[in-house]
Amino acid sequence: MPKLYIFGIGGTGSRVIKSLTMLLAAGFESKYSIVPIIIDPDKTGGDKSRTEKLLRDYQAIQKEVAGVGVGNFFDTEISTLSQILSRKGVNSNVIDNFSYEIEGVQNEKFRDFIDYATLDANNKLLASLLFSEKNLNASLEVGFKGNPNIGSIVLNQFTKSESFQAFAESFEKGDRIFIISSIFGGTGAAGFPLLLKNIRKGDVNGKHNAFLKDAIIGAITVTPYFKVKQDDDSEIDSHGFITKTKAALHYYAENVNGNNSINAMYYIGGNTENTYENREGGKGQKNDAHFVELASALAILNFVNIDDHSIPTIDGRASNPLYKVFGIKETQPQIGFKQLADYTEAIIKQKLSSYFYFNLFLKEKLKDKLNHPYASAYTNKFDSNFLQQFFFTKVTEFNQAFRIWLGELHRNKISFSPFDIDLVVNNQHEIIDISIPTQSIFTLVRGYPEKKSFNPLTLKNYELFIKHLDKAAEKVGEMPVNKRFIGVFETASNSVLNKKLF
């Protein structure tokens, strides 16, 4: 299977990859094996850590259910660079991880990174023209804090790293690349054009890769969609977001779009009404998931479905570049499936809803409903022993992360709230789970009224779900227990939704 290498640059990159992972879990299909490569100097960043944990949990589940042949929950393979090289029989020192360090940024100031102290007088004067004293004294440990002039220097080291060389060596004909970056900060704004330029050269550490030079490359540029609280002691200031965006777009017009470096370019942004805490990085930087990030993940799925012949690359240049923007039908403080464009609504409502109901049943009812045929009438049973296994533990952890993700999308501005949910928060106002406000489970998808039955004997709510689970179990039949579990629940979730809602 061909591979899609996804470079997630900075905090926005991590959060978009998180949304993509949720979509893949819910059964969105990709013709490519996904290889995430997160580039962020903020080693302990909260958003990055959450995404890495989610990717590992996804991998653990996908490994057990690959090739189930029934449905698409967790069907797409996600791999690290190290795993790709290992399968090719290549020995490498690249760490088995999804994020990669940039040499020289840990516990170091920018002046030390550029060896300012060893420069002669003339070069020191030049450096002082390019970088303020605050720039020179900036710590690199938590990123570039909205300074793309710093980021462009530091990130150039990544393209000389062993990790980047491993990427180039593992890249094969038919593989693709997608780059995620924001345009209003420091890491993403600097990293995207620099990375693209080096890929298009095709030369990595003295080795030429023609397949890399002529790769089909897509990218999404995220314009401002939030602001941060004003803090005079912080180097991050929302007032500069628009100015930085305009400057970056002007540069991209000539050096990205203008020279046909990119095959498919996606643009997205939103209002900046939502205000995040002004955290310069570290464990505390855990922003609520945002609809813009979800829509950006949909751009990746759009990109993989564009035919190669529609966006060819010839001698390192895109000969028919595409430019796309994302829009919705209605702008409201709270949007659901009905407010999306018809095409987006059609591809997202069934899969997200199906996973939502699968998640809901496991959380609310599974432990008490193991005596029904779907669970007990087969050789590989869903019993109390099954619920103690590693596989089910990982599904439970992933499902809680999915519910938190839905809760954060609901709380944010713009609020994306396709389901009627309540939030469960801790003392730090972090969302730790969601709950539902009604016992009538088929009234939970906003904008889609429950299809009523006038037969008084018709089963309702979870009883109806169990009936569909029993029928799904008959259809799926005997197979390894983990595969049967995913197959039965995805089949039943889709079936009951088609009967009651869609």
C-alpha positions as CSV (number, residue, x, y, z in Angstrom):
1,M,0.0,0.0,0.0
2,P,1.3,3.5,-0.8
3,K,2.1,5.8,2.0
4,L,1.0,9.3,2.9
5,Y,3.6,11.2,5.0
6,I,1.9,13.8,7.0
7,F,4.1,16.6,8.4
8,G,2.3,18.2,11.3
9,I,4.3,21.4,12.1
10,G,3.8,23.1,15.5
11,G,0.8,22.8,17.8
12,T,-1.7,23.2,15.0
13,G,-0.1,20.3,13.2
14,S,-0.5,18.0,16.3
15,R,-4.1,19.0,16.8
16,V,-5.1,18.4,13.1
17,I,-3.4,15.0,13.2
18,K,-5.5,14.3,16.4
19,S,-8.7,15.1,14.5
20,L,-7.6,13.0,11.6
21,T,-7.0,10.0,13.9
22,M,-10.5,10.4,15.3
23,L,-11.9,10.3,11.7
24,L,-9.9,7.3,10.8
25,A,-11.1,5.5,13.9
26,A,-14.7,6.3,12.9
27,G,-14.1,4.5,9.5
28,F,-13.1,7.3,7.1
29,E,-11.1,5.5,4.4
30,S,-7.7,6.3,3.1
31,K,-6.0,4.6,0.1
32,Y,-2.7,5.3,1.8
33,S,-1.0,4.0,4.9
34,I,-0.5,7.1,7.2
35,V,2.9,8.1,8.4
36,P,2.6,11.1,10.8
37,I,5.8,13.2,11.3
38,I,5.3,15.8,14.0
39,I,7.8,18.6,14.0
40,D,7.6,20.8,17.1
41,P,10.6,22.0,19.3
42,D,8.2,22.1,22.3
43,K,9.2,18.7,23.6
44,T,6.7,18.6,26.5
45,G,3.8,20.4,24.7
46,G,0.4,19.2,26.0
47,D,-1.2,19.1,22.6
48,K,1.7,17.1,21.1
49,S,1.7,14.6,24.0
50,R,-2.1,14.0,23.7
51,T,-1.7,13.3,20.0
52,E,1.2,10.9,20.4
53,K,-0.8,8.9,23.0
54,L,-3.8,8.8,20.7
55,L,-1.7,7.6,17.8
56,R,-0.2,4.8,19.9
57,D,-3.6,3.7,21.2
58,Y,-4.9,3.7,17.6
59,Q,-2.0,1.5,16.5
60,A,-2.6,-1.0,19.2
61,I,-6.3,-1.3,18.2
62,Q,-5.7,-1.3,14.5
63,K,-3.0,-4.1,14.8
64,E,-5.7,-6.4,16.3
65,V,-8.5,-5.7,13.8
66,A,-6.7,-5.2,10.5
67,G,-8.5,-7.0,7.7
68,V,-11.7,-7.5,9.6
69,G,-13.5,-7.3,6.3
70,V,-16.7,-5.9,7.9
71,G,-16.8,-2.1,8.1
72,N,-14.0,0.4,8.5
73,F,-13.5,1.3,12.1
74,F,-9.7,1.5,12.7
75,D,-9.1,0.1,9.2
76,T,-6.4,2.5,8.0
77,E,-2.8,1.7,9.0
78,I,-0.8,4.3,10.9
79,S,3.0,3.8,11.1
80,T,6.1,5.5,12.4
81,L,9.1,6.2,10.3
82,S,11.0,3.6,12.2
83,Q,8.4,0.9,11.5
84,I,8.4,1.7,7.8
85,L,12.2,1.3,7.7
86,S,12.1,-1.9,9.7
87,R,9.7,-3.5,7.2
88,K,12.1,-2.6,4.4
89,G,14.9,-4.2,6.3
90,V,16.8,-0.9,6.8
91,N,18.8,-0.5,10.0
92,S,18.3,3.0,11.4
93,N,18.9,4.9,14.6
94,V,15.6,6.9,14.1
95,I,13.5,6.6,17.2
96,D,10.3,4.7,17.1
97,N,8.1,7.7,17.6
98,F,5.7,10.1,15.9
99,S,7.6,13.3,16.8
100,Y,11.2,14.2,16.1
101,E,13.5,16.5,18.0
102,I,15.4,19.3,16.3
103,E,19.1,19.1,17.3
104,G,20.3,22.0,19.5
105,V,17.0,23.4,20.8
106,Q,16.8,21.8,24.2
107,N,17.9,24.1,27.1
108,E,19.4,26.5,24.6
109,K,19.0,30.2,23.7
110,F,18.8,31.3,20.1
111,R,22.1,33.2,20.4
112,D,23.8,29.9,21.4
113,F,22.2,28.1,18.6
114,I,23.7,30.4,16.0
115,D,27.0,30.6,17.9
116,Y,26.6,34.3,18.3
117,A,29.6,34.6,20.7
118,T,32.0,33.3,18.0
119,L,30.9,35.6,15.2
120,D,33.2,38.4,14.2
121,A,32.2,42.0,14.6
122,N,30.6,42.5,11.2
123,N,28.5,39.3,11.4
124,K,27.4,40.3,14.9
125,L,26.2,43.6,13.5
126,L,24.3,41.7,10.7
127,A,22.7,39.3,13.3
128,S,21.7,42.3,15.4
129,L,19.9,43.8,12.3
130,L,18.0,40.6,11.7
131,F,17.2,39.6,15.3
132,S,16.3,41.8,18.3
133,E,18.0,41.3,21.6
134,K,14.9,39.6,22.8
135,N,15.1,37.2,19.8
136,L,18.7,36.4,20.6
137,N,17.9,35.7,24.2
138,A,14.8,33.6,23.4
139,S,14.7,30.1,24.8
140,L,14.1,27.5,22.1
141,E,12.8,24.8,24.4
142,V,9.1,25.6,23.9
143,G,9.1,26.7,20.3
144,F,9.5,30.0,18.5
145,K,6.7,32.0,20.2
146,G,5.4,33.6,17.0
147,N,8.9,34.5,15.5
148,P,9.2,32.9,12.1
149,N,12.5,34.6,11.6
150,I,13.9,32.4,14.4
151,G,12.0,29.4,13.3
152,S,13.3,29.5,9.7
153,I,16.9,29.2,11.0
154,V,16.3,26.5,13.6
155,L,14.0,24.4,11.5
156,N,16.5,24.2,8.7
157,Q,18.4,21.8,11.0
158,F,15.6,19.3,10.7
159,T,16.1,18.9,7.0
160,K,19.7,17.9,7.8
161,S,18.7,15.4,10.4
162,E,18.8,11.6,10.4
163,S,15.0,11.6,10.7
164,F,14.6,13.6,7.5
165,Q,17.1,11.4,5.8
166,A,15.1,8.3,6.9
167,F,11.9,9.9,5.5
168,A,13.7,10.5,2.1
169,E,15.1,6.9,2.0
170,S,11.7,5.3,2.8
171,F,9.8,7.4,0.3
172,E,8.8,5.4,-2.8
173,K,7.1,5.9,-6.1
174,G,3.4,6.4,-5.6
175,D,3.7,7.8,-2.1
176,R,2.4,11.3,-1.2
177,I,3.1,14.1,1.2
178,F,0.8,16.4,3.1
179,I,2.0,19.4,5.2
180,I,0.0,21.0,8.0
181,S,0.9,24.4,9.4
182,S,-0.6,27.5,10.8
183,I,0.5,30.8,9.2
184,F,0.2,33.2,12.1
185,G,2.7,31.9,14.6
186,G,6.4,31.0,14.4
187,T,6.9,27.2,13.9
188,G,4.3,26.6,11.2
189,A,4.8,29.8,9.2
190,A,8.5,29.2,9.0
191,G,8.5,25.4,8.7
192,F,6.1,24.9,5.7
193,P,8.0,26.8,2.9
194,L,11.3,25.6,4.2
195,L,10.2,21.9,4.3
196,L,8.6,22.2,0.9
197,K,11.7,23.8,-0.7
198,N,13.9,21.0,0.6
199,I,11.6,18.2,-0.6
200,R,11.4,19.7,-4.1
201,K,15.2,19.7,-4.3
202,G,15.2,16.0,-4.0
203,D,18.7,16.1,-2.6
204,V,19.0,14.9,1.0
205,N,22.5,14.7,2.6
206,G,24.2,14.2,-0.8
207,K,21.7,11.6,-2.0
208,H,19.3,12.3,-4.9
209,N,15.7,11.0,-4.7
210,A,13.8,11.6,-8.0
211,F,10.6,10.2,-6.5
212,L,10.8,12.7,-3.7
213,K,11.4,15.6,-6.1
214,D,8.4,14.7,-8.2
215,A,6.1,13.8,-5.3
216,I,2.5,14.8,-5.2
217,I,2.4,17.2,-2.3
218,G,-0.6,18.8,-0.6
219,A,-0.7,21.3,2.2
220,I,-3.2,23.2,4.4
221,T,-2.5,26.7,5.5
222,V,-4.4,27.6,8.7
223,T,-5.1,31.3,9.1
224,P,-6.0,32.7,12.6
225,Y,-8.9,31.0,14.3
226,F,-8.3,31.9,17.9
227,K,-6.5,34.5,20.0
228,V,-4.8,34.4,23.3
229,K,-5.2,36.5,26.4
230,Q,-3.1,39.6,26.5
231,D,0.0,39.1,28.8
232,D,2.6,41.8,28.7
233,D,5.2,39.3,30.0
234,S,4.5,36.9,27.1
235,E,6.1,37.0,23.7
236,I,2.9,35.8,22.1
237,D,0.6,38.7,21.1
238,S,-2.7,38.1,19.2
239,H,-2.6,41.6,17.8
240,G,0.1,40.5,15.4
241,F,-1.6,37.5,14.0
242,I,-3.3,39.2,11.1
243,T,-0.1,41.2,10.1
244,K,1.9,38.0,10.2
245,T,-0.7,36.2,8.1
246,K,-0.7,38.9,5.4
247,A,3.1,38.9,5.3
248,A,3.2,35.1,5.0
249,L,0.5,34.9,2.3
250,H,2.4,37.5,0.3
251,Y,5.6,35.3,0.6
252,Y,3.7,32.2,-0.3
253,A,2.2,33.8,-3.4
254,E,5.6,34.1,-4.9
255,N,7.6,31.3,-3.4
256,V,5.0,28.5,-3.0
257,N,2.1,29.1,-5.3
258,G,3.9,31.3,-7.7
259,N,6.6,28.7,-8.6
260,N,4.2,25.8,-8.7
261,S,5.8,24.0,-5.8
262,I,2.5,22.6,-4.4
263,N,0.0,20.3,-6.1
264,A,-3.0,20.9,-3.9
265,M,-3.2,23.9,-1.5
266,Y,-6.0,24.2,1.0
267,Y,-6.8,27.3,3.0
268,I,-8.9,27.5,6.1
269,G,-9.5,29.9,9.0
270,G,-12.2,31.1,11.3
271,N,-13.3,33.9,13.6
272,T,-11.1,34.7,16.5
273,E,-13.8,35.1,19.2
274,N,-12.5,32.2,21.2
275,T,-9.7,33.2,23.5
276,Y,-7.1,30.7,24.8
277,E,-4.9,31.0,27.8
278,N,-1.6,32.6,26.9
279,R,0.8,29.7,27.4
280,E,4.1,29.8,25.6
281,G,4.4,26.0,25.6
282,G,5.0,23.0,27.8
283,K,2.5,20.6,29.4
284,G,0.0,23.4,30.1
285,Q,-0.5,24.1,26.4
286,K,-3.6,21.9,25.8
287,N,-6.0,23.9,23.7
288,D,-9.6,22.7,23.2
289,A,-10.1,20.9,19.9
290,H,-11.6,23.2,17.3
291,F,-13.8,22.7,14.2
292,V,-11.1,24.3,12.0
293,E,-8.8,21.4,13.0
294,L,-11.5,18.9,12.1
295,A,-12.1,20.5,8.7
296,S,-8.4,20.6,8.1
297,A,-8.3,16.8,8.7
298,L,-11.1,16.5,6.1
299,A,-8.8,18.3,3.7
300,I,-6.3,15.5,4.0
301,L,-9.0,12.9,3.2
302,N,-10.0,15.0,0.2
303,F,-6.4,15.1,-1.0
304,V,-5.9,11.4,-0.9
305,N,-8.9,10.9,-3.1
306,I,-7.7,13.2,-5.9
307,D,-6.5,11.1,-8.9
308,D,-2.8,11.2,-9.6
309,H,-3.4,12.3,-13.2
310,S,-5.3,15.4,-12.1
311,I,-2.4,16.8,-10.1
312,P,0.8,15.6,-11.8
313,T,4.3,16.8,-10.9
314,I,6.8,17.2,-13.8
315,D,10.5,17.9,-13.1
316,G,9.7,19.1,-9.6
317,R,6.8,21.4,-10.6
318,A,3.1,20.9,-10.2
319,S,1.7,21.2,-13.7
320,N,-2.0,21.5,-12.6
321,P,-2.1,22.9,-9.1
322,L,-5.4,23.0,-7.2
323,Y,-6.4,25.6,-4.7
324,K,-9.3,24.9,-2.3
325,V,-11.0,26.7,0.6
326,F,-13.5,25.3,3.2
327,G,-16.9,26.7,3.8
328,I,-20.2,25.9,5.5
329,K,-23.8,26.7,4.6
330,E,-24.7,28.6,7.8
331,T,-22.6,30.5,10.2
332,Q,-24.0,30.0,13.7
333,P,-22.5,30.1,17.2
334,Q,-23.2,26.3,17.3
335,I,-23.2,24.2,14.2
336,G,-24.1,20.6,13.5
337,F,-24.2,18.4,10.5
338,K,-27.1,20.4,8.9
339,Q,-25.0,23.6,8.8
340,L,-22.2,22.0,6.8
341,A,-22.1,22.0,3.0
342,D,-24.1,19.2,1.5
343,Y,-21.0,17.2,0.4
344,T,-19.3,17.5,3.8
345,E,-22.6,16.6,5.6
346,A,-22.9,13.5,3.4
347,I,-19.5,12.1,4.1
348,I,-19.3,12.9,7.8
349,K,-22.7,12.4,9.5
350,Q,-22.9,8.6,9.1
351,K,-19.4,7.7,10.2
352,L,-19.1,10.1,13.2
353,S,-22.6,9.2,14.4
354,S,-21.9,5.5,14.0
355,Y,-18.8,5.7,16.1
356,F,-20.6,8.0,18.6
357,Y,-23.3,5.3,19.2
358,F,-20.7,2.5,19.4
359,N,-18.9,4.6,22.0
360,L,-22.1,5.4,23.9
361,F,-23.2,1.7,24.2
362,L,-19.8,0.6,25.4
363,K,-19.8,3.3,28.0
364,E,-23.3,3.0,29.3
365,K,-24.5,-0.6,28.7
366,L,-22.0,-3.2,27.6
367,K,-21.0,-4.5,31.0
368,D,-24.6,-5.2,31.9
369,K,-25.6,-6.6,28.5
370,L,-23.3,-9.5,28.0
371,N,-26.0,-12.2,28.3
372,H,-27.4,-11.5,24.8
373,P,-26.6,-13.6,21.8
374,Y,-24.3,-11.0,20.1
375,A,-22.0,-11.4,23.2
376,S,-22.6,-15.0,24.5
377,A,-23.7,-17.2,21.6
378,Y,-20.3,-17.5,19.8
379,T,-17.1,-19.3,20.5
380,N,-15.2,-16.0,20.9
381,K,-17.4,-14.4,23.5
382,F,-17.6,-10.8,24.7
383,D,-17.5,-11.7,28.4
384,S,-16.0,-10.4,31.6
385,N,-12.7,-11.9,30.7
386,F,-12.7,-10.1,27.3
387,L,-13.4,-6.8,29.1
388,Q,-10.1,-7.3,31.1
389,Q,-7.9,-7.8,28.0
390,F,-5.4,-5.3,26.7
391,F,-7.4,-4.8,23.5
392,F,-10.6,-3.7,25.3
393,T,-8.6,-1.5,27.6
394,K,-7.1,0.4,24.6
395,V,-10.5,0.7,23.0
396,T,-11.9,2.2,26.3
397,E,-9.0,4.7,26.5
398,F,-9.4,5.7,22.9
399,N,-13.2,6.1,23.3
400,Q,-12.7,8.4,26.3
401,A,-10.3,10.5,24.3
402,F,-13.0,10.6,21.5
403,R,-15.6,11.8,24.0
404,I,-13.3,14.5,25.3
405,W,-12.6,15.6,21.7
406,L,-16.3,15.9,21.1
407,G,-16.7,17.8,24.3
408,E,-14.0,20.3,23.4
409,L,-15.4,20.8,19.9
410,H,-18.8,21.5,21.6
411,R,-17.3,24.0,24.1
412,N,-15.1,25.9,21.6
413,K,-16.1,28.9,19.4
414,I,-17.2,28.2,16.8
415,S,-18.9,25.3,18.6
416,F,-19.2,22.1,16.5
417,S,-21.9,20.2,18.3
418,P,-23.6,17.6,16.1
419,F,-24.7,15.6,19.2
420,D,-26.8,16.6,22.2
421,I,-24.3,16.2,25.1
422,D,-23.4,17.6,28.5
423,L,-19.8,18.2,29.6
424,V,-18.1,16.6,32.6
425,V,-15.2,18.8,33.8
426,N,-12.7,18.7,36.6
427,N,-11.6,21.4,39.1
428,Q,-9.2,22.8,36.4
429,H,-12.2,23.1,34.0
430,E,-10.7,20.5,31.8
431,I,-13.2,18.2,30.0
432,I,-12.8,14.7,31.3
433,D,-15.9,13.1,29.8
434,I,-19.3,13.8,28.4
435,S,-22.8,12.6,29.4
436,I,-26.1,12.6,27.6
437,P,-29.1,14.6,28.9
438,T,-31.9,12.1,28.0
439,Q,-32.7,8.4,28.0
440,S,-34.1,8.6,24.5
441,I,-30.8,7.9,22.7
442,F,-32.1,8.4,19.1
443,T,-32.8,12.1,19.8
444,L,-29.2,12.9,20.2
445,V,-28.2,13.8,16.7
446,R,-29.0,17.4,16.2
447,G,-31.2,18.2,13.2
448,Y,-32.3,14.6,12.6
449,P,-35.6,13.7,14.4
450,E,-36.1,10.1,15.4
451,K,-38.2,8.1,12.9
452,K,-41.2,7.2,14.9
453,S,-42.9,3.8,14.9
454,F,-46.6,3.4,15.7
455,N,-46.2,-0.2,16.7
456,P,-46.5,-0.4,20.5
457,L,-44.3,-3.5,20.5
458,T,-41.4,-1.8,18.7
459,L,-38.2,-2.0,20.8
460,K,-36.7,1.3,21.9
461,N,-33.4,2.8,22.8
462,Y,-30.7,0.3,23.9
463,E,-33.1,-2.6,23.5
464,L,-33.4,-1.8,19.8
465,F,-29.6,-1.4,19.6
466,I,-29.2,-4.9,21.1
467,K,-31.6,-6.4,18.5
468,H,-29.4,-4.9,15.8
469,L,-26.3,-6.2,17.6
470,D,-27.7,-9.8,17.6
471,K,-28.5,-9.5,13.8
472,A,-25.0,-8.1,13.1
473,A,-23.4,-11.0,15.0
474,E,-25.2,-13.4,12.7
475,K,-23.9,-11.5,9.7
476,V,-20.3,-11.3,10.9
477,G,-20.2,-14.9,12.2
478,E,-17.2,-16.6,13.9
479,M,-13.8,-14.8,13.7
480,P,-11.1,-13.8,16.2
481,V,-12.7,-12.0,19.1
482,N,-11.2,-8.6,18.6
483,K,-12.1,-8.5,14.9
484,R,-15.6,-9.8,15.7
485,F,-16.1,-7.2,18.3
486,I,-15.4,-4.3,15.9
487,G,-17.2,-5.9,13.0
488,V,-20.4,-6.5,15.1
489,F,-20.5,-3.1,16.6
490,E,-19.8,-1.1,13.4
491,T,-22.4,-3.2,11.5
492,A,-25.0,-2.7,14.2
493,S,-24.4,1.0,14.7
494,N,-24.8,1.7,11.0
495,S,-27.9,-0.5,10.8
496,V,-29.7,1.1,13.7
497,L,-28.9,4.6,12.5
498,N,-30.3,3.9,9.1
499,K,-33.5,2.6,10.7
500,K,-34.0,5.4,13.2
501,L,-32.3,8.6,11.9
502,F,-30.8,8.6,8.4
